[in-house]
Amino acid sequence: MTVRTALEQGTRLLEDARTAAPRLTAEVLLCHALQRERPYLYAHPEEELTPLVQLHYGRYLHERLHGKPTQYITSRQEFFGRPFRVSQAVLIPRPETEHVVETALRLARGAKRVLDVGCGSGAIAVTLALEMPRARVFASDISPEALRVAAENAAGNRAPVHLVECDLCAAFASRSLDLVVSNPPYVPEGDRQSLQAEVRDYEPSVALYGGPTGVEIYGRLIPEAARVLEPGGWLIMELGYRSLEAVRAMLDTRWQDIEETADLAGIPRVLAARLGPLAAG
C-alpha cells in the first residue's frame, strides 16, 4: 500500500461514515502513523507503507470511525499557534477559548500574578505565561491527571507555570492575584444526551458539566475571584451557550467595566469584569 492509496482508502472510509473533514482526518492519522508532517505525504505519494505503519494507520482509522476524537488519537492539539498534548483526562482545547487569551492580553497584559482556574491541559496558562513573560502564572485544577498533562505542556513549551491541585481558588490568599481566567465546566447536566457522542463519550465529565443549569460553577467562582483579586484586578471567564445573562447577573456592584466578547459565530463567549475598590471598613 502506498501513501496515496492509504489516503484514498482512509478518506473513502471516513466519508462513508459521515465523519467531518474526511480527507484532512485521513491525512492527520496517516501522518501520525508515519511520524511525519503533512507535506511529506505529497512529496512521497508512491512510498510503500511498512506493515507496522499500515497496522497503526488501520487502528487509528478504526478508532476514529467509532467516534474517538482525532486529537485523542494523536494526543495533540494546537492552541494559539503552539502544540499541546491532550489525553482523555482533559478537554480538547478549542479555538473559541483563544478569545479568553486575547481578552486577557488586551485588558490585563500588565498583570503580575495570574491564575488559570480549572486549567485542564494548561493551554490558557501556558499561553499567558509565554505571552506575558513578566507575570507569575499559576494554574489550578482538582484533577491530578489533568495537572500531569498541564505539567507536560508547560515543560514542552518551556513555560514557567506553577501548578496547584485545589478546588477553584482555594489555595490562594486574599488579594494575592491581579488576573483570574477560567474556562469552567458550563454544560447543563440535562444536555448530556444532546451532546455529540465524541464529546459525551470521550471528554472528561468533570470538565464538561457545570451543574443542573450549567452556571452553578460561576456562582462559586465569582465570589472566589472577588476574594483573591486585588482591587483593579480582572476576572475573565469563558461562557457557555446562552449563559451570558445568568452569569452577568452574578456580578454584583463590586464589579466594574463589565464587557462581553462574542466568538466568530456571534455567540457571547467571554465575560470580563474588573474588581472595584474595597468598601471602607
HELIX and SHEET records of a PDB file:
HELIX    1   1 VAL A    3  ASP A   16  1                                  14    
HELIX    2   2 PRO A   22  LEU A   34  1                                  13    
HELIX    3   3 ARG A   38  ALA A   43  1                                   6    
HELIX    4   4 PRO A   51  LEU A   65  1                                  15    
HELIX    5   5 THR A   70  THR A   74  1                                   5    
HELIX    6   6 PRO A   95  THR A   97  5                                   3    
HELIX    7   7 GLU A   98  ALA A  108  1                                  11    
HELIX    8   8 ALA A  123  GLU A  131  1                                   9    
HELIX    9   9 PRO A  144  GLY A  156  1                                  13    
HELIX   10  10 GLU A  189  SER A  194  5                                   6    
HELIX   11  11 ALA A  197  ARG A  200  1                                   4    
HELIX   12  12 SER A  205  LEU A  208  1                                   4    
HELIX   13  13 GLU A  216  VAL A  228  1                                  13    
HELIX   14  14 LEU A  244  ARG A  248  1                                   5    
SHEET    1   A 2 ARG A  76  PHE A  79  0                                        
SHEET    2   A 2 ARG A  82  ARG A  85 -1                                        
SHEET    1   B 7 VAL A 161  GLU A 165  0                                        
SHEET    2   B 7 ARG A 136  ASP A 141  1                                        
SHEET    3   B 7 ARG A 113  VAL A 117  1                                        
SHEET    4   B 7 LEU A 177  SER A 182  1                                        
SHEET    5   B 7 LEU A 229  GLU A 238  1                                        
SHEET    6   B 7 PRO A 268  LEU A 275 -1                                        
SHEET    7   B 7 TRP A 255  ALA A 262 -1                                        
SHEET    1   C 2 VAL A 187  PRO A 188  0                                        
SHEET    2   C 2 TYR A 209  GLY A 211  1                                        
END                                                                             
